[in-house]
Amino acid sequence: MIYSKRESMPDFINYKIQKIISKNSFVFLVFVCAVLFAYGNILFGDFVFDDNIFIENNAQIRSPSNVEEIYSSSTTAGSGLLNDNFYRPNQQLIYTLLYTFFGFSPSFFHLAPLLFHIFNGFLIFLLFSRLGISRRASFLGSLLFLLHPILTQAVSYISGLSEPLVVSTILGALLIFLKTFESDEKFYKWLLLGALVFFIGLFSKESQVVSLGLMGLVLIFKWSRQEVEDFFKPILFILFLSAIFSFFLYIRINFLNFTGVMGLTGDINPYTENIWLRISTFVHILPEYFKMILFPLHLHYERPYIFYDSYTETQSIFSLIFLIFGFLASIFLVFKKRPELFFGFFWFLGALLPVSGVIPVNSIYLEHWLYMPIIGMIFFLCYIFDNLGEKSKNIIIIFLFFIFLLFSFRIMARNAEWGDPVRFYKNEIRYTKNSARIYNNLAMELADRNDCVSAIPNYEMAIAVNDAYPQTHHNLARCLQVMGMQKEAEREYMEALRIEPNFRYSLEALKNLRSILEP
């Protein structure tokens, strides 16, 4: 069909969309172009923030021969940090391959999360389409996912790779799970493939376990829509993967537990020691996630580490109302054979569960924790779109393309910060002045530019805020050494080792310094 100049803009846009969604290859190509348009400037960015721990100063990624060590130690062990429980070996393996082929070229390290992000957008398109959402709505919903600025923390930040990495295997496992509802003699082949994808994902991030709950949601969703003829195969699929996770959990707790405690933080405080405090805190901060999604303007990494022990504050009350109403409405609609709200609501909450405080984590809330949950919200929005009249759909499509353009420019602006360490840290300081690592990292950038005079006050500020990081004393000592203040440098190396006795960089530097000071 050929449109003339007299055709309306909505008709023209719809015609183009229909052409695109007619083939999956066209859809994928549009996703590639959209992401490169919005995120392209990050490919010229540098390493930022914790990239120095996971990449630049990490000895494990320097050689493929370290693969066994990567899979048997914490993610930060290669940087001399032995007091955390992060385990992201698949991420570190990718960094190893990138370093092997391209060295420390930030462009290729930035490219990796972009590729996984594009892939995830395409998987979302396929998943939504197979769950009854129209291809047009699935296409628009996937674009919303790909271009939402709140996800820059997982895409523009190199060390955020584990998020798009694990979501790719979660979505992949779900798409394979959908095969169990087909009368297919290849069920056991799909079962083994699903188990393999699931098992691989566990080594990207523990949140791969979320896929088990999401499979349960898919089963209830399809049952409510009377699309389940045989419960045996999907239930067997879930049970088999659950057994794999149980085995992984046993290994993780008994052989891959690097701090001796459960959770991703070794800190001991009221929040980490009291699950009820963690739950009440999660209830309070839940609206913050919606604020970030609806108004992605003030984007920054550091978030307040504040606990809330009461449900009577206004924000907590609104959160409880949302949770109670959403739960009751979702269950009611499931039995009315309209499970879309149920699916989107519990996807959102279920994907947040690993960082809700059920187990202690290293922050109260972060932007990149929305990478998986936001998919549930988008699913429900796509369902609403499909049930609108054609005129309303046309208005929304035009509005969405305007939003996509605004979002793209917001992503570009945020990328300018994620790609420039100085701009990044200055943006962080706008929102928080009590983060030791922000001051420390800003000082490191200044020191790397041979400006130790400016760096030293920032190191000292970091120590004044929180004297808990060996890197701060170590880096301050290096600057003091450059300025000829050897005794002061020796003292700072000793302070670094007081905090972390096995911090190998300070051990080596102190040994070299003392060899110089000895008569």
ROGU-161503 format. One record per atom (N, C-alpha, C): residue in one letter; x, y, z. Coordinates in steps of 0.001 Angstrom, whole numbers, plus 500000, padded with zeros to 6 digits. Each point is the difference from the previous one (the first is absolute). Layout:
% ROGU-161503
aXYZ;...
This chain:
% ROGU-161503
m500853498798500000;m499147501202500000;m500884501245500000;i499692500973499128;i500781501227499903;i499160501162500498;y500592500789500918;y499275501133500574;y500353501271499247;s498987500804499766;s500202501290499336;s500273501066501037;k500322501195499532;k500295501111500899;k498769500420500795;r498812499595499522;r498781500387500696;r499734499139501233;e500708498903500117;e499786499138501155;e500468500712501262;s499324499725501092;s500339500633501273;s501309499449500533;m500611500757500898;m501245499571500629;m499838498679500750;p498933499821500802;p499827498712500685;p499926498826499030;d499291500181498874;d499904498919499019;d501375499668499421;f500776501042499731;f501342499796499446;f500891499258500996;i499947500426501276;i500812499353501033;i499580498549500185;n498681499764500034;n499514498631500156;n500419499118498834;y499977500576498813;y500429499254498817;y501467499583500135;k500839500934500451;k501422499703500173;k500216498957501091;i499240500127501090;i500131499031501087;i499606498603499522;q498903499925499238;q499562498700499493;q501055499385499086;k500667500829499213;k501077499496499141;k501147499448500839;i500328500718501068;i501114499587500857;i499686498691500703;i498804499917500596;i499676498819500816;i499608498791499158;s499976500162498675;s499658498864499139;s501094498938500018;k501226500412500338;k501117499056500072;k500814500263501262;n500377498933500661;n500807500145501218;n501342500657499712;s500540499738498821;s501301500593499656;s499896501519499910;f498869500512499489;f499801501447499940;f499901500584501410;v499284499286500864;v499849500451501390;v501363500102500665;f500807498964499837;f501326499986500622;f500857501140499463;l499928500249498699;l500791501072499388;l499594501364500550;v498706500224500186;v499532501266500575;v500503500141501427;f499986498915500753;f500497500050501375;f501484500363500027;v500764499435499081;v501431500326499914;v500182501486499715;c499261500515499030;c500128501416499629;c499571500914501141;a498907499652500681;a499493500833501093;a501000500069501144;v500570498855500364;v500953499967501112;v501293500718499627;l500474499803498788;l501227500684499586;l499791501512499921;f498804500433499599;f499709501431499966;f500045500592501406;a499358499320500947;a499912500536501362;a501286499793500788;y500617498846499827;y501151499636500827;y501339500132499284;g499981500388498737;g501237500004499223;g501133500788500613;n499693501115500670;n501087500829500535;n500732499344501161;i499391498981500618;i500688499340501112;i501174499162499493;l499987499647498716;l501099499219499435;l501305500786499983;f499910501316500177;f501192500841500063;f500356500342501447;g499284499379500936;g500220500285501413;g501158499217500586;d500326500335501229;d501131499399500704;d499493499028501059;f500933499394500719;f499648499208501174;f499597500948501129;v499013499598500798;v499466500871501046;v499661499177501240;f500135500639501139;f499501499471501274;f500659498657500324;d499224498949500242;d500574498726500420;d500617499207498857;d500075500586498817;d500699499331498900;d501457499748500365;n500545500843500875;n501395499785500405;n500143498723500820;i498944499628500736;i500042498779500814;i499737498769499141;f498969500071499175;f499602498831499218;f500851499793498754;i500651501069499525;i500724499889498732;i501442500489500107;e500190501292500174;e501328500600499868;e501024499420500970;n499607499808501257;n500943499502501003;n499784498532500332;n499223499319499184;n499663498608500294;n500956499064499265;a500857499354500752;a501023499138499405;a499401498757499352;q498836499579500457;q499422498755499491;q499623500072498528;i499628501184499517;i499546500086498605;i501160500143499025;r501227500018500512;r501156500249499132;r500386498788499153;s499448498833500311;s500389498810499248;s498887498955500031;p499733499345498862;p499008498918499976;p500367498845500926;s501261499902500368;s500422498925500901;s499440500172501406;n499408501171500271;n499435500260501329;n498522499632500106;v499468499328498983;v498563499698499991;v499594499188501223;e500793499004500356;e499665499186501180;e499950500863501254;e500934500919500120;e500025500909501148;e498791500932499985;i499604500448498819;i498836500882499875;i498743499315500514;y499860498710499711;y498794499268500388;y500072499418501409;s501107500207500684;s500120499449501355;s500293501063501052;s499919501273499628;s500271501075500958;s499021501142499780;s500007500950500910;s499095501141499878;s500404500859498809;t499068500796499535;t500232500834498820;t501117501007500212;t500172500461501235;t500993501035500278;t501319499441500520;a500106498681500090;a501230499408500530;a501205500365499146;g499792500131498701;g501096500359499109;g500532501391500220;s499247500824500731;s500455501354500338;s500519500078501428;g500140498861500648;g500531499983501358;g498962500206501077;l498717500047499639;l498931500187500988;l499395498644500333;l500151499586501234;l499582498663500402;l498851500012500995;n499366501149500171;n498976500101501047;n498608500252499440;d499738499531498781;d498629500108499500;d499563498678499381;n498705499898499755;n499406498729499578;n499451500056498581;f500456500980499215;f499533500088498620;f500583498850499181;y499133499370499231;y500424498869499179;y499364500150498622;r500778500530499051;r499519500272498649;r501006499447498985;p500277498699500029;p501074499464499150;p499756500145498502;n498743499899499549;n499750500165498559;n500375501396499529;q499693500995500824;q500384501373499681;q501513500110499890;q500704499436500970;q501461500078499989;q500604499212498847;l499339498916499604;l500477499237498846;l499916500843498729;i498906500732499841;i499860500883498837;i501076501078500021;y500268500561501179;y501063500999500108;y501349499390499624;t500208498750500378;t501253499319499667;t500154499869498487;l498931499601499335;l500043499858498542;l500217501352499326;l499321501026500498;l500168501335499426;l501431500493500174;y500564499772501180;y501383500434500241;y500971499219499113;t499747498700499844;t500885499156499201;t500078500483498556;f498864500414499447;f499958500398498591;f500230501494499776;f499588500834500961;f500021501449499758;f500766500801501048;g500556499327501004;g500686500731501051;g499026500862500785;f500508501072500605;f499147500896500785;f499411501095499110;s499263499584498989;s499318500954499124;s498570500165500499;p499658501135500610;p498663500169500590;p498864499806498999;s500227500327498741;s498929499905499001;s499442498591499906;f500879499012499988;f499535498623499876;f499327499527501290;f500474500487501124;f499357499654501269;f498611500640500086;h499847501200499455;h498682500641499965;h499071499292499013;l500577499459498947;l499180499354498977;l499296498755500531;a500640499286500916;a499431498741500507;a498612500178500615;p499809500906500987;p498642500162500541;p499002500531498979;l500463500796499028;l499093500484498957;l499452498840499178;l500859499055499657;l499562498853499206;l498999499147500767;f500276499775501278;f499058499217500807;f498683500752500187;h500072501316500095;h498785500804500148;h499122499875498749;i500610500083498838;i499258499825498744;i499378498606499951;f500788499013500343;f499525498610499998;f498811499832500942;n500081500620501172;n498901499902500964;n498730500660499473;g500157501141499339;g498838500651499404;g499305499093498996;f500794499284499219;f499429499078499010;f499322498814500682;l500610499485501069;l499386498893500742;l498675500426500626;i499933501240500480;i498747500524500560;i498926500046498917;f500381500441498817;f499062500034498872;f499444498602499728;l500868499000499964;l499559498630499745;l499120499483501135;l500409500281501239;l499246499510501158;l498602500598500042;f499918501308499868;f498692500661500032;f499095499469498885;s500572499834498811;s499210499520498862;s499433498616500278;r500781499164500663;r499556498630500269;r499091499906501216;l499864501107500728;l499069500035501129;l498703500720499637;g499781500222498721;g498728500541499558;g499970501487499742;i501110500693500230;i500067501425499680;i500216500140498495;s499339500963499376;s500165500195498557;s501448500334499668;r500408499693498795;r501375500289499592;r500264501500500023;r498999500798499679;r500180501453500026;r500259500483501424;a499177499553500943;a500191500405501393;a501309499441500555;s500338498776499616;s501261499396500454;s501194500795499490;f499898500457498766;f501062500804499397;f500169501317500750;l498897500688500263;l500061501283500711;l500465499803501436;g499525498938500640;g500422499721501372;g501485499696500090;s500511499263499031;s501431499688499982;s500831501255499785;l499518500898499143;l500699501272499805;l500010500823501283;l498890499965500731;l499948500715501280;l501044499448500955;f500143498684500025;f501037499374500826;f501387500433499539;l500253499934498720;l501332500299499468;l500404501449500208;l499025500910500022;l500314501429500023;l499635500683501307;h499681499241501030;h499676500660501271;h501298500397500708;p500151501278500344;p501261500487500601;p500339499375501347;i499006499478500718;i500285499435501315;i500917498786499892;l500087499414498808;l500804498795499819;l501440500300499605;t500357501283499902;t501382500341499628;t501003499456501006;q499593499895501257;q500929499499501013;q500396498552499739;a499160499268499284;a500307498614499657;a500613499863498614;v499861501034499164;v500449499905498609;v501223500871499732;s499983501230500470;s501114500924499751;s501172499743500933;y499727499392501120;y501014499711501018;y500580498622499714;i501267499933499652;i500607498731499606;i499828498940501081;s500231500369501248;s499918499036501094;s498568499608500337;g499029500590499310;g498609499582500159;g499626498865499068;l500985499424499316;l499754498974498990;l499209498812500528;s500189499640501269;s499340498797500522;s498484500087499892;e499456501220500023;e498541500157499937;e499456499601498628;p500428500637498894;p499508499537498692;p500422498573499683;l501119499574500568;l500482498642499761;l499035498971500580;v499610500168501263;v499105499018500628;v498587500104499449;v499566501202499629;v498652500143499439;v499899499266498662;s501088499932499258;s499973499272498727;s499720498517500230;t500571499417501052;t499747498583500273;t498644499790500678;i499532500981500778;i498658499897500580;i498955499991498892;l500105500953499079;l499047500069498892;l500131498787499083;g501234499571499775;g500212498813499178;g499361498770500612;a500159499839501320;a499399498860500692;a498475500054499928;l499431501196500094;l498541500142499916;l499482499636498611;l500708500418498974;l499580499666498637;l500076498494499762;i501013499370500552;i500100498540499888;i498883499336500797;f499693500548501178;f498927499466500838;f498664500010499259;l499754501014499199;l498744500079499248;l499842498831499034;k501114499386499610;k499934498845499110;k499333498801500677;t499989499986501332;t499415498860500713;t498482499972499875;f499403501098499555;f498545500037499841;f499570499515498619;e500969499695499172;e499693499492498676;e500021498477500021;s499177499383499192;s499990498534499904;s501188499586499138;d501146500030500633;d501254499816499268;d500729498785500561;e500382499086499129;e500733498816500442;e501427500337500426;k500431501235499726;k501354500413500358;k500067500598501402;f499039499694500841;f499947500616501331;f501305499839500764;y500555498802500021;y501188499767500821;y501227500712499433;k500011500233498709;k501079500810499427;k499863501453500464;w498748500503500017;w499777501356500501;w500318500079501484;l499694498945500719;l500290499970501436;l501499500108500252;l500777499241499261;l501452500042500174;l500575501343499565;l499468500553498913;l500471501312499550;l499654501071501027;g498774499946500532;g499595500958501031;g500856499881501240;a500323498760500379;a500847499780501171;a501394500568499775;l500516499841498784;l501334500524499680;l500017501523500072;v499004500640499395;v499919501467500028;v499854500492501435;f499148499334500762;f499781500373501400;f501288499856500809;f500699498898499812;f501236499736500744;f501066501032499653;i500130500336498730;i500963501026499585;i499661501328500657;g498717500333500035;g499570501266500583;g500331500138501467;l500004498893500734;l500322500053501426;l501409500525500239;f500878499828499025;f501372500481500133;f500156501432499475;s498902500566499503;s499995501427499670;s499589500801501216;k498933499530500663;k499494500661501197;k498988499076500657;e499955500032501334;e499100499106500718;e498536500261499678;s499687501195499509;s498610500338499691;s499442499181498843;q500809499142499398;q499473499051499012;q498864499181500604;v500031499817501323;v498956499225500676;v498620500604499789;v499946501296499710;v498716500672499750;v499243499321498866;s500720499413499063;s499331499369498860;s499081498867500436;l500297499358501129;l499119498938500498;l498638500570500377;g500009501120500719;g498743500650500356;g499257500507498780;l500752500527499025;l499365500513498789;l499383498868499181;m500622498837500034;m499397498844499326;m498682499624500666;g499972500089501327;g498742499764500706;g498937501003499592;l500406501260499827;l499059501028499542;l499479499680498601;v500892499569499123;v499586499641498640;v498984498861500041;l500254499016500858;l499084498860500114;l498617500453500461;i499945500844501030;i498717500517500493;i499336500871498937;f500802500805499324;f499500500882498942;f499310499190498908;k500661498960499549;k499435499198498914;k498832499148500495;w500058499560501253;w498861499259500568;w498764500887500062;s500184501248500430;s498878500927500094;s499375500250498631;r500830499962498970;r499502500219498633;r499588498693499328;q499964498925500806;q499563498680499525;q500856499511498837;e501319500190500151;e500934499595498955;e500904498856500449;v499662499375501126;v500821498906500521;v499243498685499847;e500535499108499188;e499389498690499814;e500679498935500850;d501278500220500286;d500775499001500739;d500869500714501032;f499702499795501281;f500773500642501062;f501310499266500284;f500084498754499605;f501149499178500385;f501309500581499483;k500052500333498715;k501266500448499408;k500488501330500574;p499164501035500094;p500516501253500586;p500399499868501463;i499246499199500766;i500353499818501412;i501305499221500123;l500165498971499173;l501256499243500003;l501168500906499643;f499800500874499031;f501031500960499582;f500431500860501186;i499026500558500719;i500300500873501140;i500696499223501110;l499526498787500286;l500592499190501071;l501438499607499663;f500249499675498749;f501349499605499592;f500973501166500164;l499579501190499575;l500850501182500161;l500140500388501466;s498968499760500790;s500082500276501438;s501038499102500658;a500081498760499549;a501006499081500533;a501404500487499654;i500160500523498793;i501298500554499597;i500363501181500883;f499018500864500257;f500278501149500862;f500343499557501417;s499334498988500508;s500298499500501345;s501440499515500083;f500441499314498954;f501389499540499951;f500956501190499963;f499687500984499152;f500840501202499915;f500036500726501337;l498846500125500657;l499931500700501281;l500855499298501046;y499977498674499990;y500832499236500942;y501482500295499757;i500401499986498743;i501396500294499655;i500353501434500373;r499080500923499708;r500249501428500276;r500180500253501489;i499190499358500819;i500054500223501447;i501211499323500629;n500315498803499533;n501031499211500665;n501393500120499387;f500086500322498722;f501310500028499354;f500318501331499309;l498980500773499700;l500216501280499320;l499479501159500830;n500043499830501299;n499619501068500932;n501296500617500511;f500274501221499598;f501315500589500230;f500080500880501239;t498877500157500698;t499993500823501219;t499504499234501216;g499418498827499774;g499473499227501118;g498614500429500440;v499399500963499304;v498650500458500348;v499134499954498749;m498692499962500209;m499068500038498883;m499835501439499521;g499833500156498697;g499783501336499465;g501216500526499275;l499868501216499459;l501056500602499193;l500753501083500740;t499828500078501290;t500729500985500785;t500467499369501299;g501194500376500401;g500524499526501269;g499752500976501130;d499334501111499688;d499721501010501021;d499066499437501066;i500241500415501224;i499127499628501115;i499394501273500554;n498707500148499821;n499274501163500490;n498547499586500211;p499176500869500558;p498601499622500246;p499277499502498754;y500326500571498842;y499325499601498760;y500363498574499602;t501269499665500032;t500419498665499577;t499635498929501013;e499782500394501258;e499727499032501060;e498512499753500234;n499132500821499432;n498571499917500312;n499184499943498712;i499443498835499684;i499245499846498754;i498741500852499988;w499385500212501172;w498780500810500051;w500302501467499710;l501171500447500415;l500417501359499671;l500259500123498502;r500566498964499409;r500257500021498557;r498687500016499216;i499009499252500467;i498710499965499308;i499280501334500119;s499983500585501210;s499334501300500172;s500709501084499193;t501318499877499870;t500753500948499172;t499624499843498529;f499886498755499553;f499607499756498606;f498612500572499707;v499065499799500918;v498650500541499819;v500064501517499860;h500854500630500799;h500092501462499960;h500607500501498697;i501045499326499524;i500707500526498820;i499384499532498684;l499022499098500034;l499393499509498760;l499516501130499089;p499336501040500524;p499584501110499118;p501163500713499317;e501207499907500589;e501157500637499370;e500281499387498632;y499751498702499871;y500191499353498700;y499064500590498953;f498751500238500394;f499038500565499056;f500368501436499635;k500518500740500963;k500447501364499710;k501110499983498953;m500947499074500161;m501117499931499059;m499532499590498605;i499010499108499946;i499489499550498705;i499230501113499296;l499155500702500748;l499147501031499404;l500758501285499696;f500997500312500817;f500743501260499830;f501505499725500065;p500568499432498932;p501424499638500011;p500915501194499756;l499875501005500849;l500790501220499843;l501236499984500883;h499808499790501285;h501097500074500965;h500613498608500182;l500835499638499046;l500613498677500009;l501376500069500649;h500223499127500945;h501295499918500680;h500106498644500668;y501209499597500305;y500223498649500524;y499724499911501495;e500652500847500758;e499882499919501455;e498582500360500446;r499430499155500854;r498677500243500570;r500104499962501522;p499111500716500702;p500090500069501470;p499915498619500641;y500910499737500916;y499982498733500750;y499274500258501319;i498673500158499885;i499170500365501147;i498987498894500244;f499798499645501264;f499064498938500364;f498682500616500472;y498911499271499773;y498672500453500433;y499326498859500760;d499698500246501266;d499437498941500842;d498510500162500253;s499354500929499289;s498584500267500233;s499227499939498690;y498748499558500097;y499124499969498836;y499014501165500009;t500186500936500922;t499020501078500177;t500362501276499251;e501203500058499407;e500350501175499207;e499182500011498710;t499748501190499494;t499117500158498833;t500439499135498825;q501298500003499706;q500487499227498857;q499791498510500217;s500201499531501228;s499785498589500309;s498529499630499865;i499118500894500417;i498561499738499908;i499570499869498542;f500465500918499146;f499675499914498575;f500540498701499399;s501180499604500437;s500595498765499507;s499160498792500408;l499550499974501249;l499165498894500470;l498679499943499244;i499407501165499755;i498745500043499233;i500212499416498606;f501110500397499366;f500320499473498671;f500158498485500041;l500736499498500985;l500256498564500092;l498715499220500259;i499192500481500930;i498764499288500346;i499005500040498843;f499797501190499440;f499059500132498889;f500485499200498791;g501288500106499689;g500541499265498863;g499858498506500171;f500248499514501214;f499888498563500269;f498558499528499833;l499063500704500633;l498594499585499949;l499440500098498585;a500301501107499309;a499501500172498635;a500582498948499068;s501280499677500186;s500652499005499149;s499361498629500169;i499804499582501248;i499400498696500266;i498569499946499459;f499244501071500217;f498614500046499522;f499946499836498483;l500880500718499294;l499971499961498539;l500489498667499446;v500864499307500747;v500432498671499563;v498799499074499872;f499129500036500992;f498822499127499979;f498927500509499041;k500158501236499531;k499105500534498978;k500581499791498598;k501043499179499924;k500647499675498723;k500650501209499340;r500441500948500822;r500715501182499496;r501269500176500845;p500996499165499755;p501159499929500904;p501128500986499702;e499779500951499106;e501104500871499577;e500528500866501141;l499097500561500813;l500443500792501149;l500761499121500976;f499500498811500259;f500675499043500874;f501420499743499513;f500137499761498705;f501303499673499434;f500968501168500135;g499558501196499606;g500872501169500075;g500332500388501421;f499001499956500891;f500185500393501406;f500988499083500708;f499799498695499869;f500871499063500710;f501348499834499307;w500070500268498700;w501318500045499341;w500824501119500622;f499399501185500110;f500703501155500555;f500489499707501418;l499114499520500859;l500379499738501391;l500936498800500112;g499732498963499218;g500842498808500069;g501423500272499568;a500165500831498969;a501344500339499529;a500734500897500986;l499245500731500830;l500615500832501041;l500321499209501262;l499419498818500124;l500131499231501241;l501446499776500442;p500930499641499095;p501377499768500453;p500665501223500626;v499523501215499669;v500600501223500550;v499025500725500919;s498992499281500472;s498980500606500858;s500404500023501465;g501104499326500330;g500399499913501395;g499759498630500592;v499468499080499206;v499822498631500489;v501341499451500469;i501042500283499213;i501369499753500449;i500723501342499985;p500967500202500880;p500708501289500043;p500751500267498694;v499864501212499502;v500725500422498804;v500782501269500326;n500775500470499028;n500952501073500267;n499410501397499894;s498734500123499600;s499352501307499881;s498526499865500365;i499344501137500180;i498568499993500274;i499221499886498696;y500370500785499009;y499403499874498668;y500932500649498988;l499964499475498769;l500861500484498924;l499229499987498685;e500430500835499082;e499311500101498712;e500061498691499220;h501163499367499968;h500130498817499145;h499221498804500513;w499515500070501230;w499149498924500507;w498650499964499296;l499682501027499231;l498739500047499257;l500112499347498622;y501169499545499634;y500202499493498643;y499040498852499685;m499826499077500926;m499067498886499794;m498568500352500401;p499764500639501144;p498618500301500416;p499210500846499011;i500658500954499345;i499272500919499117;i499317499264498849;i500474498813499674;i499394499220498917;i498556499640500345;g499738499672501273;g498637499683500415;g499071501183499847;m500481501180500359;m499199501212499849;m499712500275498524;i501003499826499160;i499822500238498567;i499011498999499406;f500046498762500474;f499054498991499508;f498559500447500225;f499709500485501208;f498631500428500300;f499613501215499161;l500935500910499777;l499717501161499152;l499698499568498564;c500712498981499529;c499740499482498650;c498605499391499916;y499604499314501057;y498651499423500042;y498942501100499942;i500199501064500765;i499060501125499973;i499932500598498598;f501174500167499385;f500055500547498638;f499159499161499039;d500131498685500093;d499271499116499090;d498486500106500158;n499549500438501156;n498568500053500264;n499400501389499793;l500785500912499465;l499493501336499688;l499425500037498589;g499225501018499728;g499501500209498649;g501118500452499081;e499795499841498702;e501060500306499038;e500398501469500042;k499039500881500221;k500314501427500069;k500908500294501186;s499687499404501146;s500838500192501194;s501391499424499783;k500066498861499322;k501298499390499711;k500857500927499143;n499384500621499014;n500747500900499118;n500578501183500770;i499205500538500912;i500477501121500821;i501170499556500868;i499869498818500597;i501055499488500878;i501272499722499214;i499875499481498794;i501185499709499187;i500786501272499711;i499301501055499608;i500674501281499749;i500650500516501279;f499267499900501111;f500540500433501289;f501237499182500373;l499943498692499755;l501123499130500341;l501253500361499213;f499860500284498741;f501181500349499208;f500610501318500470;f499167500896500470;f500506501230500605;f500748499676501292;i499439499097500802;i500647499567501242;i501308499282499700;f499987499133498988;f501224499281499636;f501118500972499633;l499643501064499318;l501003500997499618;l500546500709501234;l499113500405500911;l500434500640501245;l500862499054500824;f499570498761500102;f500767499004500750;f501389499808499391;s500072499995498682;s501298499821499336;s500955501131500350;f499486501231500002;f500847501141500361;f500404499930501471;r499096499512500847;r500355499850501427;r501079498945500165;i499906498933499231;i501028498959500042;i501342500561499548;m499996500784498927;m501247500600499512;m500640500876501070;a499167500789500690;a500522500876501052;a500561499181501149;r499304498937500361;r500487499145501094;r501269499268499576;n500074499608498734;n501202499340499500;n501217500910500082;a499771501305499821;a501107500952500107;a500605499959501396;e499183499636500989;e500497499852501373;e500601498619500213;w499319498967499510;w500536498648500168;w501296499800499213;g500240500801498988;g501211499851499205;g501143500896500416;d499756500913500944;d501017500947500459;d500060499946501520;p501053499422500571;p500063499830501455;p499803501286500784;v500620501089499565;v499886501255500754;v498558500490500002;r499351499986498843;r498601500428499933;r499111499067500819;f500313498734499963;f499204499035500757;f500061500295501494;y501216500181500533;y500143500217501442;y499450501352500428;k500144500990499155;k499425501307500334;k498474499921500050;n499422499213499097;n498543499806500042;n499591499285501281;e500781499011500409;e499688499274501237;e500045500925501210;i500992500873500038;i500157500903501144;i498838500986500077;r499336500255498887;r498807500858500028;r498915499398500879;y499957498672500065;y498912499324500708;y500418499422501347;t501262499765500183;t500455499467501281;t501390500527500313;k500163500458501220;k501300500515500431;k500587499140501116;n499430498822500187;n500492499131501065;n500402498627499473;s500497499971498768;s500457498747499409;s501516500010499896;a500622499148500782;a501459499952500009;a500566499571498648;r499358499015499378;r500581499496498761;r499881500999498851;i498994500880500049;i499891501021498956;i501168500973500104;y500279500479501206;y501141500901500188;y501302499289499650;n500107498737500387;n501212499239499710;n500214499859498497;n498943499647499291;n500141499797498561;n500254501302499243;l499386501086500478;l500285501301499395;l501468500353500204;a500493499745501197;a501411500261500284;a500906499152499115;m499604498756499760;m500789499124499138;m500115500564498586;e498899500529499501;e500032500587498661;e500943501196499951;l499943500818501037;l500892501158500062;l501456499553500097;a500240498962500787;a501363499489500143;a500511499435498681;d499131499312499267;d500391499450498702;d500362501098499007;r499479501196500267;r500316501146499146;r501139500835500593;n500764499355500893;n501170500619500628;n499650501252500795;d498843499991500617;d499568501135500817;d499792499530501442;c501097499559500623;c499911499500501373;c499653501110500988;v500328501216499667;v499660501116500885;v498487500071500198;s499238499795498928;s498537500006500095;s499465498667500494;a500736498939499740;a499516498667500367;a500047499765501507;i501054500452500652;i500182499706501428;i498823500460500854;p499471501225499836;p498837500406500813;p498783499103499785;n499832499477498799;n498865499112499740;n500198498639500659;y501245499511499999;y500276498771500745;y499715500204501483;e500434501114500521;e499789500288501420;e498516500154500317;m499236500574499064;m498556500112500192;m499359498612500026;a500461499122499134;a499469498636499966;a500245499285501321;i501196500177500544;i500334499370501281;i499167500594501125;a499777501297499949;a499204500662501037;a498553499522499979;v499483499732498800;v498608499548499877;v499849498570500489;n500909499128499575;n499891498585500375;n501351499331499830;d500641499765501094;d501334499394499975;d499868498478500006;a499500499468498880;a499750498564499931;a500588499349498756;y500635500772499148;y500491499481498731;y501525500055499954;p500656498874499795;p501468500013499916;p500506500770498788;q499201500024498921;q500437500694498786;q500268501479500251;t499197500606500874;t500142501441500229;t501360500324500592;h500374499278501050;h501308500226500620;h501124499658499022;h499806498924499255;h501023499591499036;h500224501088498949;n498922500523499459;n500119501026498960;n500549501315500550;l499599500333501220;l500554501196500649;l501501499833500193;a500409498808500404;a501426499734500195;a500778500171498699;r499433499554498910;r500672500139498707;r500223501469499653;c498972500824500251;c500139501433499716;c501049500630500914;l499984499619501265;l500977500533500948;l501411499611499584;q500135498786499489;q501305499543499538;q500478500835498816;v499095500279499079;v500337500810498825;v500488501377500422;m499404500525501078;m500355501337500471;m501195499978500952;g500621498820500152;g501204499896500813;g499751499856501487;m498771499749500408;m499655499873501426;m499994498514500360;q501203499427500107;q500148498556500126;q499468499448501324;k500299500671501091;k499546499531501309;k498472500012500088;e499412501071499490;e498535500085499993;e499405498901499119;a500682499703498894;a499526498944499106;a500055498644500693;e501100499759500737;e500124498738500735;e498846499832500986;r499656501077500677;r498912499939500974;r498674499638499327;e499762500545498823;e498738499726499307;e499940498566499467;y501143499472499547;y500012498593499586;y499662499097501186;m500525500345501161;m499709499230501211;m498514500081500353;e499413501165499785;e498566500159500272;e499168499133499048;a500440499910498761;a499290499150499031;a500036498542500438;l501158499561500487;l500142498612500444;l499296499747501329;r499790501039500768;r499211499848501229;r498560499616499653;i499496500588498920;i498619499720499582;i499905498657499285;e500942499729499112;e500008498750499239;e501426499450499977;p500337499118500965;p501379499502500129;p500540499326498744;n499123499464499152;n500449499292498802;n499910500842498730;f499863501307500164;f499908500885498832;f501372500042499326;r500133499233498935;r501336499720499458;r500699501223499416;y499216500968499511;y500627501191499424;y500757500792501065;s499406500122501182;s500682500717501082;s501160499184500551;l499840498686500030;l501099499143500457;l501227500191499111;e499789499993498701;e501114500157499061;e500589501408500066;a499121501015500057;a500476501388500025;a500777500297501274;l499515499476501120;l500681500229501276;l501371499334500006;k500076498826499442;k501282499299499914;k500994500806499166;n499547500514498872;n500877500801499137;n500406501307500668;l499054500638500689;l500300501270500668;l501031499802501099;r499844498958500789;r500939499758501102;r501393499657499488;s500058499387498836;s501321499712499430;s500717501292499621;i499212501039499684;i500576501309499675;i500401500741501268;l499166499900501038;l500239500741501236;l501137499414500822;e500242498691499850;e501056499373500793;e501362500549499583;p500853500305500980;p501341500543499694;p500884498963499318;
